Amino acid sequence: MSKAIEGLNPQLLWERFEELSNIPRPSKHEEKVVEYLRKFATDNKLVYREDSVSNIIMEVPATKGLENKPTIVLQGHVDMVCEMNKGTEHDFMKDPIKLIREEGWITADGTTLGADNGIGVAAALAIANDTSFEHGPIELLFTVDEETGLTGADNLEEGFVKGKILLNLDSEEDGAFYVGCSGGQDTVGTFKCEYSDAPKGFEEYEILIGGLKGGHSGLNVSDGRANAIKILARLFCKFNNLPIAISSINGGSKRNAIAREAELKIFIESANLETVKKHIEEFKFDYKAEFTPKDPEISISLKQVEEKSKKVFSDEFTKKIMNVILATPHGVIAMSQDIPGLVETSTNLATVVYENDKIKIGTSQRSSIESAKKYVASSVKAVFELADGEVIVGDGYPGWKPNMNSDALIKAKSVYEANYKSLPEIKAIHAGLECGILGSKYPGLDMLSFGPTIEGAHSPDERVKINDVEKFYNLLKLILIEFTKN
C-alpha cells in the first residue's frame, strides 16, 4: 500500500483503486485490466461472464436467507481518459498512475487520475469482499471503452445482464442522484491541404498555446473555459496584415475534452518578428479581460524551429481552414427549460489534427433532446461542407429520460434523508452516461447514478475528495441494505 492511500477508509475500496491505478487502461486498450478482473473473479470464487468485446459481469451471492431479494446491478467502466501536462514523462500503455495525497484529495502526478471511473469500479469490487453488511444478489457489470464512444455498453447482448435495478457508479458530485443524461454524437470534417513553397528569407517558428483548464466537454462546457483551438485561430487573426505562412496546425487530444493546448508552425520574416511578439502580448491582455476568473492562466510561447519545413499551406487554404475554425460553433447552445442550470444542448470543437496532407477537425455534440442534438450536428456539418470538407457524422448514442417515480430513486432518497438529515439533489447530467444505452438495451431497467466528488475529470487536474469517497461507499451499502427490506 502506498503512502498516498495509507490509513484511508474504506480500506477495501482504496486498495482496489490502487491496484487499478497500477494497471494501464486507456480506452480501447483494456486488455490488462480485463485480465485483472478475470483473476479477481477466479480468486474470489465468483461466477463471471465475458462477452465478445470484453465486458465482464460477476455474480456476488446474496447473504444467506436473502437469495430471493431483487438482484442489484452495480455498473462502472474500466477505461480512463489519458491526458498529461506538457513536459510530463508518462507512457499510459505501460506506466502506473502515481497517486498523490494533497489536503484531503487524491490526485495524480501530472496525469489524469482515472478516478473517472476507477473509484466506481473499486467500490463495486470492494462490495464483493465486504462482509460487514447483509445484501441480496448482486451483479457487478464492468464495461469497456466508455470514454471514446460508449462501445462496451453499446455491444452488450440480450440476457447478459439479469438484474432489473442498476446503480451506475459513474457520477462525480457528492449529495446528488442523477436520473437522466444527454445523448451525443461526433461530427468530423476532413480537408485536403493545398500547398505553396516555403517562402525564402523567412524563419519558421512554433506558437504553443497552453495553461488552459480544459476539462470535460459536457460537465465543464458551461464554466466559461477557453478552447485552445479557438484561441489559436483568434491569435492568428492578429497577424492578418503580415506576410505569414502556416506549415502546421494541431490542437486538442480527445473528442470529449475541451482543448487545453494547440500549436501552430508559421514562417515569419525577420523584420516582422518583433511585431508578432507585440501582437502576442496584446492578445494575452485581451484574453485575460475575457476569461478571468473562469480560466485566467494562459501561456503563449514562440520559439524558432531548427529544421524548417519545405512547404506551407497556400494563402487560400490558410484562409479557408482558419475560417472553418472560427465559424465552427463551440460551447453551450441551449439551456434546459425543465431543470434550472442544466445545459440542454452543446457542441465541442475538440481536435485539429494535421497528418498525411489532410487536416481533420473533430467535434462532438450533446443534448438531452434528440432533435436538438441532430440540429447542432447539421450546423457543424454545414460549416464543413461550405469549406469543401468531407464530413462524417457518427451514429451517436441515446440519452436517458428521467423517471421521477423510479423505485431505485425513491429508496435512495429515503436512505439519504434518514442517514444524512438533508435532501439529496436530484439532477440530470450533460454527459453521456452509459445509462442511456443500457436503458435502450434493457427496456424497463430501473437506473440511478451517484458517486463522490471528482473535480477536473479528463484533465491532469483530476482529483477525488477523500471524505466523500467514504460517504459514497457507505451510502452504496445502505442502499443495498434498503433493497433487502420488505
C-alpha positions as CSV (number, residue, x, y, z in Angstrom):
1,M,0.0,0.0,0.0
2,S,1.4,3.4,-1.0
3,K,1.6,6.3,1.4
4,A,-0.9,8.2,-0.6
5,I,-3.8,5.9,0.5
6,E,-2.3,4.6,3.8
7,G,-4.9,4.9,6.6
8,L,-7.8,5.9,4.3
9,N,-11.3,4.4,4.6
10,P,-12.8,2.3,3.4
11,Q,-9.6,0.3,3.1
12,L,-11.1,-2.3,0.7
13,L,-12.1,0.4,-1.8
14,W,-8.7,2.3,-1.7
15,E,-6.8,-1.0,-2.1
16,R,-8.8,-1.9,-5.2
17,F,-8.3,1.6,-6.5
18,E,-4.5,1.5,-6.1
19,E,-4.5,-1.9,-7.9
20,L,-6.4,-0.4,-10.8
21,S,-4.1,2.6,-10.8
22,N,-1.1,0.3,-11.3
23,I,-2.8,-1.2,-14.5
24,P,-2.6,0.6,-17.8
25,R,-6.2,1.0,-19.1
26,P,-6.5,3.6,-21.9
27,S,-9.8,3.4,-23.8
28,K,-9.6,0.6,-26.4
29,H,-6.6,-0.9,-24.6
30,E,-8.2,-2.5,-21.6
31,E,-6.6,-6.0,-22.0
32,K,-4.6,-5.8,-18.8
33,V,-7.5,-4.5,-16.6
34,V,-9.8,-7.2,-18.1
35,E,-7.3,-9.8,-17.2
36,Y,-7.2,-8.4,-13.6
37,L,-11.0,-8.7,-13.4
38,R,-10.9,-12.3,-14.6
39,K,-8.3,-13.1,-11.9
40,F,-10.3,-11.2,-9.2
41,A,-13.4,-13.2,-10.0
42,T,-11.5,-16.5,-10.0
43,D,-9.6,-15.7,-6.8
44,N,-12.8,-14.8,-5.0
45,K,-14.7,-17.8,-6.4
46,L,-17.2,-15.6,-8.2
47,V,-19.1,-16.8,-11.3
48,Y,-18.4,-14.4,-14.2
49,R,-19.3,-14.0,-17.8
50,E,-17.4,-12.2,-20.6
51,D,-18.9,-11.1,-23.9
52,S,-17.3,-10.6,-27.3
53,V,-16.0,-7.1,-26.6
54,S,-14.6,-8.0,-23.1
55,N,-17.4,-6.5,-20.9
56,I,-17.4,-8.6,-17.7
57,I,-20.2,-9.3,-15.3
58,M,-19.6,-11.0,-11.9
59,E,-22.2,-12.6,-9.7
60,V,-21.9,-11.8,-6.0
61,P,-24.0,-14.3,-4.0
62,A,-26.6,-13.0,-1.6
63,T,-26.2,-13.2,2.2
64,K,-27.8,-16.5,3.4
65,G,-31.6,-16.1,3.6
66,L,-31.7,-13.1,1.2
67,E,-31.4,-15.1,-2.1
68,N,-34.9,-14.1,-3.2
69,K,-34.4,-10.4,-2.9
70,P,-34.1,-8.4,-6.1
71,T,-30.8,-8.6,-8.0
72,I,-29.0,-5.2,-7.9
73,V,-26.5,-4.4,-10.7
74,L,-23.5,-2.2,-9.8
75,Q,-22.1,-0.8,-13.0
76,G,-18.9,1.1,-14.0
77,H,-16.5,1.4,-16.8
78,V,-12.9,0.2,-16.6
79,D,-11.2,2.5,-19.2
80,M,-9.8,6.0,-18.5
81,V,-9.0,9.2,-20.3
82,C,-5.3,9.6,-20.7
83,E,-4.1,13.2,-20.6
84,M,-0.9,14.7,-19.2
85,N,0.7,18.0,-18.8
86,K,3.3,19.3,-21.3
87,G,6.7,18.1,-20.1
88,T,5.4,15.1,-18.1
89,E,7.0,11.9,-18.9
90,H,4.5,9.1,-18.8
91,D,3.5,6.2,-21.0
92,F,-0.1,5.3,-20.5
93,M,0.4,1.9,-22.2
94,K,2.8,0.7,-19.5
95,D,3.3,3.1,-16.6
96,P,1.2,3.1,-13.4
97,I,-0.6,6.2,-12.3
98,K,1.3,7.8,-9.4
99,L,-1.1,8.7,-6.7
100,I,-0.6,11.8,-4.5
101,R,-2.5,12.9,-1.4
102,E,-2.9,16.7,-1.1
103,E,-5.0,18.4,1.5
104,G,-7.9,16.0,1.6
105,W,-7.8,15.0,-2.0
106,I,-6.2,12.2,-4.1
107,T,-4.7,13.3,-7.4
108,A,-2.0,12.2,-9.8
109,D,1.5,13.4,-10.7
110,G,0.9,15.4,-13.9
111,T,-1.6,13.0,-15.5
112,T,-5.3,12.2,-15.3
113,L,-6.1,10.2,-12.2
114,G,-8.6,7.7,-13.5
115,A,-11.0,8.2,-10.6
116,D,-13.4,8.5,-13.5
117,N,-14.4,5.7,-13.3
118,G,-11.8,3.9,-11.2
119,I,-13.4,4.9,-7.9
120,G,-16.8,3.4,-9.0
121,V,-15.1,0.2,-10.2
122,A,-13.1,-0.1,-7.0
123,A,-16.3,0.4,-4.9
124,A,-18.1,-2.4,-6.8
125,L,-15.1,-4.7,-6.3
126,A,-14.9,-3.8,-2.6
127,I,-18.6,-4.8,-2.2
128,A,-17.7,-8.3,-3.4
129,N,-15.3,-8.7,-0.5
130,D,-17.2,-6.7,2.2
131,T,-18.7,-9.0,4.9
132,S,-19.7,-6.1,7.2
133,F,-23.3,-6.0,5.9
134,E,-26.1,-8.2,4.5
135,H,-27.3,-7.9,0.9
136,G,-29.3,-9.6,-1.7
137,P,-27.9,-11.0,-5.0
138,I,-25.6,-8.5,-6.8
139,E,-24.2,-8.4,-10.3
140,L,-21.0,-6.4,-10.9
141,L,-21.1,-5.1,-14.5
142,F,-17.8,-3.7,-15.9
143,T,-17.9,-2.2,-19.4
144,V,-15.0,-1.2,-21.7
145,D,-14.4,1.8,-23.9
146,E,-16.8,4.2,-22.3
147,E,-14.7,7.3,-22.9
148,T,-14.3,7.0,-26.7
149,G,-17.8,6.1,-27.8
150,L,-19.6,4.0,-25.1
151,T,-18.9,1.0,-27.4
152,G,-18.7,-1.5,-24.5
153,A,-22.3,-0.7,-23.4
154,D,-23.4,-0.4,-27.0
155,N,-22.3,-4.0,-27.6
156,L,-24.0,-5.7,-24.6
157,E,-26.1,-8.6,-25.7
158,E,-29.6,-9.6,-24.7
159,G,-29.6,-11.6,-21.5
160,F,-26.0,-10.6,-20.4
161,V,-27.5,-8.6,-17.5
162,K,-30.1,-10.3,-15.4
163,G,-30.9,-7.7,-12.7
164,K,-33.7,-5.2,-13.2
165,I,-32.3,-2.5,-11.0
166,L,-29.0,-0.8,-11.8
167,L,-26.8,1.6,-9.8
168,N,-24.4,3.4,-12.1
169,L,-21.3,4.4,-10.0
170,D,-20.0,7.0,-12.6
171,S,-21.3,10.3,-11.3
172,E,-19.0,13.0,-9.8
173,E,-20.9,15.0,-7.2
174,D,-21.5,14.2,-3.6
175,G,-25.1,14.5,-2.4
176,A,-26.6,14.2,-5.9
177,F,-28.6,11.4,-7.5
178,Y,-28.6,11.5,-11.3
179,V,-31.7,10.4,-13.1
180,G,-31.0,11.5,-16.7
181,C,-28.2,12.2,-19.1
182,S,-27.7,13.7,-22.6
183,G,-27.2,11.8,-25.8
184,G,-24.3,12.5,-28.1
185,Q,-22.6,12.1,-31.4
186,D,-19.5,13.1,-33.3
187,T,-19.1,15.2,-36.5
188,V,-15.7,15.1,-38.2
189,G,-14.6,17.2,-41.1
190,T,-11.5,16.4,-43.3
191,F,-9.9,18.9,-45.6
192,K,-7.3,18.2,-48.2
193,C,-4.4,20.5,-47.9
194,E,-3.2,22.9,-50.6
195,Y,0.5,23.9,-50.6
196,S,3.0,26.5,-51.7
197,D,6.8,26.5,-51.4
198,A,8.1,27.8,-48.1
199,P,9.0,31.5,-48.5
200,K,12.7,32.3,-48.9
201,G,14.3,34.6,-46.4
202,F,11.8,33.6,-43.7
203,E,12.3,31.7,-40.4
204,E,10.0,29.1,-39.1
205,Y,8.5,29.4,-35.6
206,E,6.2,27.4,-33.4
207,I,3.4,29.1,-31.4
208,L,2.2,27.0,-28.5
209,I,-1.0,27.8,-26.6
210,G,-1.1,26.2,-23.1
211,G,-2.0,26.6,-19.5
212,L,-5.8,26.4,-20.0
213,K,-8.0,24.3,-17.7
214,G,-9.7,22.2,-20.4
215,G,-11.9,19.6,-18.7
216,H,-14.9,17.5,-19.6
217,S,-16.7,18.7,-22.7
218,G,-20.1,18.1,-21.1
219,L,-19.6,18.8,-17.4
220,N,-17.4,21.9,-17.9
221,V,-18.9,23.3,-21.1
222,S,-20.9,25.9,-19.2
223,D,-18.0,27.0,-17.0
224,G,-16.7,29.7,-19.4
225,R,-13.4,28.0,-20.0
226,A,-11.3,28.8,-23.1
227,N,-10.8,26.5,-26.0
228,A,-7.2,26.4,-27.2
229,I,-8.1,25.8,-30.8
230,K,-10.4,28.7,-30.9
231,I,-7.8,30.9,-29.1
232,L,-5.1,29.9,-31.7
233,A,-7.3,30.9,-34.6
234,R,-8.1,34.2,-32.9
235,L,-4.5,34.9,-32.3
236,F,-3.6,34.2,-35.9
237,C,-6.2,36.9,-37.0
238,K,-3.9,39.4,-35.3
239,F,-1.3,38.6,-38.0
240,N,-3.6,39.2,-41.0
241,N,-1.7,42.2,-42.2
242,L,1.7,40.5,-42.1
243,P,3.3,38.2,-44.7
244,I,3.0,35.0,-42.6
245,A,2.6,31.4,-43.9
246,I,1.4,28.3,-41.9
247,S,3.2,25.0,-42.2
248,S,1.3,23.0,-39.5
249,I,-1.6,23.2,-37.0
250,N,-2.6,20.8,-34.3
251,G,-4.8,21.1,-31.2
252,G,-6.7,19.2,-28.6
253,S,-6.4,15.5,-28.0
254,K,-9.7,13.9,-27.0
255,R,-13.2,14.1,-28.5
256,N,-14.8,14.5,-25.0
257,A,-12.3,17.1,-23.6
258,I,-12.1,20.8,-24.1
259,A,-8.9,21.6,-25.9
260,R,-6.2,22.7,-23.4
261,E,-3.3,23.1,-25.8
262,A,-2.8,23.9,-29.5
263,E,0.2,24.6,-31.7
264,L,0.9,26.4,-34.9
265,K,4.0,26.5,-37.0
266,I,4.4,29.6,-39.1
267,F,7.0,31.3,-41.3
268,I,7.9,34.9,-40.2
269,E,10.1,37.4,-41.9
270,S,12.8,38.6,-39.5
271,A,11.8,42.2,-39.9
272,N,8.3,41.3,-38.5
273,L,9.4,39.2,-35.6
274,E,9.0,42.0,-33.0
275,T,5.6,42.9,-34.4
276,V,4.5,39.3,-34.0
277,K,5.7,39.3,-30.4
278,K,3.9,42.6,-29.7
279,H,0.6,41.1,-31.1
280,I,1.0,38.1,-28.8
281,E,1.4,40.3,-25.7
282,E,-1.6,42.3,-26.7
283,F,-3.6,39.1,-27.2
284,K,-2.7,37.9,-23.7
285,F,-4.2,41.1,-22.3
286,D,-7.4,40.6,-24.4
287,Y,-7.6,37.0,-23.2
288,K,-7.4,37.9,-19.5
289,A,-10.1,40.5,-20.0
290,E,-12.4,37.8,-21.4
291,F,-11.6,34.7,-19.3
292,T,-10.7,36.0,-15.9
293,P,-11.6,34.5,-13.4
294,K,-13.0,31.4,-15.2
295,D,-9.8,30.4,-17.0
296,P,-7.2,33.0,-16.1
297,E,-4.0,31.2,-16.9
298,I,-2.7,31.1,-20.4
299,S,0.8,30.6,-21.8
300,I,1.7,31.6,-25.4
301,S,5.3,30.6,-26.3
302,L,7.1,31.5,-29.5
303,K,10.2,29.5,-30.4
304,Q,12.2,29.1,-33.6
305,V,12.1,25.7,-35.4
306,E,15.6,24.4,-36.3
307,E,14.7,22.1,-39.2
308,K,12.4,24.2,-41.5
309,S,9.5,22.7,-43.4
310,K,9.8,22.7,-47.2
311,K,6.2,23.6,-47.9
312,V,3.5,25.8,-46.4
313,F,-0.3,26.0,-46.8
314,S,-1.4,28.2,-49.7
315,D,-2.9,31.5,-48.8
316,E,-6.3,30.4,-50.0
317,F,-6.2,27.2,-47.9
318,T,-4.9,29.1,-44.9
319,K,-7.9,31.4,-45.1
320,K,-10.3,28.5,-45.5
321,I,-9.1,26.4,-42.6
322,M,-8.9,29.4,-40.2
323,N,-12.4,30.5,-41.2
324,V,-13.7,27.0,-40.6
325,I,-12.2,27.0,-37.1
326,L,-13.6,30.5,-36.3
327,A,-17.1,29.6,-37.7
328,T,-17.5,26.1,-36.1
329,P,-19.8,26.5,-33.1
330,H,-18.4,25.7,-29.7
331,G,-20.0,25.8,-26.3
332,V,-23.5,26.0,-24.9
333,I,-26.2,26.2,-27.5
334,A,-29.3,26.0,-25.2
335,M,-30.2,25.6,-21.5
336,S,-32.8,23.2,-20.3
337,Q,-36.3,24.6,-19.9
338,D,-37.2,22.0,-17.3
339,I,-34.2,21.7,-15.0
340,P,-32.7,25.1,-13.9
341,G,-29.0,25.3,-14.5
342,L,-28.8,22.2,-16.7
343,V,-27.2,22.6,-20.2
344,E,-29.6,21.1,-22.7
345,T,-27.6,21.3,-25.9
346,S,-23.9,21.9,-26.6
347,T,-21.1,21.3,-29.1
348,N,-17.4,20.9,-28.6
349,L,-14.6,21.8,-31.1
350,A,-12.4,19.0,-29.8
351,T,-9.4,18.4,-32.1
352,V,-7.5,19.6,-35.1
353,V,-5.0,17.1,-36.5
354,Y,-2.6,17.7,-39.4
355,E,-1.3,14.5,-41.0
356,N,-1.0,12.8,-44.4
357,D,-1.6,16.1,-46.2
358,K,-5.0,16.5,-44.6
359,I,-6.5,18.4,-41.7
360,K,-9.1,16.6,-39.7
361,I,-11.3,18.6,-37.3
362,G,-13.2,16.6,-34.7
363,T,-16.3,17.8,-32.9
364,S,-18.9,16.3,-30.5
365,Q,-22.5,17.3,-29.9
366,R,-24.6,16.6,-26.8
367,S,-28.3,17.1,-26.0
368,S,-31.0,15.6,-23.8
369,I,-33.3,16.2,-26.8
370,E,-32.6,14.0,-29.8
371,S,-33.8,16.5,-32.4
372,A,-31.7,19.3,-30.9
373,K,-28.6,17.1,-31.0
374,K,-29.2,16.4,-34.7
375,Y,-29.8,20.0,-35.4
376,V,-26.5,21.1,-33.9
377,A,-24.6,18.3,-35.7
378,S,-26.2,19.5,-39.0
379,S,-25.0,23.1,-38.3
380,V,-21.4,21.8,-37.8
381,K,-21.7,19.7,-40.9
382,A,-22.9,22.7,-42.9
383,V,-19.8,24.7,-41.9
384,F,-17.5,21.9,-43.0
385,E,-19.4,21.4,-46.3
386,L,-19.3,25.1,-47.2
387,A,-15.5,24.8,-47.0
388,D,-15.5,21.7,-49.2
389,G,-14.7,19.3,-46.4
390,E,-15.5,15.6,-46.3
391,V,-17.9,15.1,-43.4
392,I,-18.6,12.0,-41.3
393,V,-21.5,12.2,-38.8
394,G,-21.4,9.4,-36.2
395,D,-24.4,7.3,-35.2
396,G,-24.2,8.7,-31.7
397,Y,-25.9,7.3,-28.6
398,P,-29.2,7.9,-26.9
399,G,-30.0,10.0,-23.8
400,W,-31.6,8.8,-20.6
401,K,-35.0,10.2,-19.8
402,P,-35.6,10.9,-16.1
403,N,-38.2,8.8,-14.3
404,M,-39.1,10.6,-11.1
405,N,-41.2,7.6,-10.0
406,S,-38.2,5.2,-10.1
407,D,-38.2,2.7,-7.2
408,A,-34.4,3.0,-7.0
409,L,-34.7,6.8,-6.7
410,I,-37.4,6.6,-4.0
411,K,-35.4,4.1,-1.9
412,A,-32.1,6.1,-2.3
413,K,-33.8,9.4,-1.3
414,S,-35.2,7.7,1.7
415,V,-31.9,6.3,2.8
416,Y,-30.1,9.6,2.2
417,E,-32.6,11.7,4.2
418,A,-32.6,9.2,7.1
419,N,-28.8,9.0,7.4
420,Y,-27.6,12.4,6.4
421,K,-30.5,14.6,7.7
422,S,-30.7,16.5,4.4
423,L,-32.2,16.3,1.0
424,P,-30.1,15.0,-1.9
425,E,-30.2,16.9,-5.2
426,I,-32.0,15.1,-8.0
427,K,-30.2,16.0,-11.2
428,A,-29.6,15.2,-14.8
429,I,-26.1,15.4,-16.3
430,H,-24.9,17.0,-19.6
431,A,-22.7,14.0,-20.4
432,G,-23.1,10.6,-21.9
433,L,-23.6,8.2,-19.0
434,E,-23.9,4.6,-20.1
435,C,-27.4,4.5,-18.6
436,G,-28.8,5.9,-21.9
437,I,-27.6,2.9,-23.8
438,L,-28.3,0.4,-21.0
439,G,-31.9,1.7,-20.9
440,S,-32.3,1.2,-24.6
441,K,-30.7,-2.3,-24.4
442,Y,-32.8,-3.4,-21.5
443,P,-36.2,-1.6,-21.6
444,G,-37.7,-1.1,-18.1
445,L,-34.3,-1.2,-16.3
446,D,-34.6,0.9,-13.2
447,M,-31.5,3.1,-13.0
448,L,-29.8,5.6,-10.7
449,S,-26.4,7.1,-10.9
450,F,-24.3,8.6,-8.0
451,G,-20.7,9.0,-6.8
452,P,-18.2,11.0,-4.8
453,T,-16.9,14.5,-5.6
454,I,-14.5,14.3,-8.5
455,E,-13.1,17.5,-10.0
456,G,-11.2,18.1,-13.2
457,A,-12.2,14.8,-14.9
458,H,-10.5,14.2,-18.2
459,S,-7.6,16.6,-17.4
460,P,-4.4,16.3,-15.4
461,D,-6.1,18.4,-12.7
462,E,-8.4,15.5,-11.9
463,R,-8.8,14.8,-8.2
464,V,-11.2,12.9,-5.9
465,K,-12.2,14.1,-2.4
466,I,-11.2,11.6,0.2
467,N,-14.0,12.1,2.7
468,D,-16.7,11.9,0.0
469,V,-15.4,8.5,-1.1
470,E,-16.1,7.1,2.3
471,K,-19.5,8.7,2.3
472,F,-20.2,7.4,-1.2
473,Y,-19.3,3.8,-0.2
474,N,-21.3,3.9,3.0
475,L,-24.3,5.2,1.0
476,L,-24.0,2.4,-1.5
477,K,-24.1,-0.2,1.2
478,L,-27.1,1.5,2.9
479,I,-29.0,1.5,-0.5
480,L,-28.2,-2.2,-1.0
481,I,-29.5,-2.9,2.5
482,E,-32.7,-1.0,1.7
483,F,-33.4,-3.3,-1.1
484,T,-33.4,-6.3,1.3
485,K,-36.3,-4.8,3.3
486,N,-39.9,-5.8,2.5
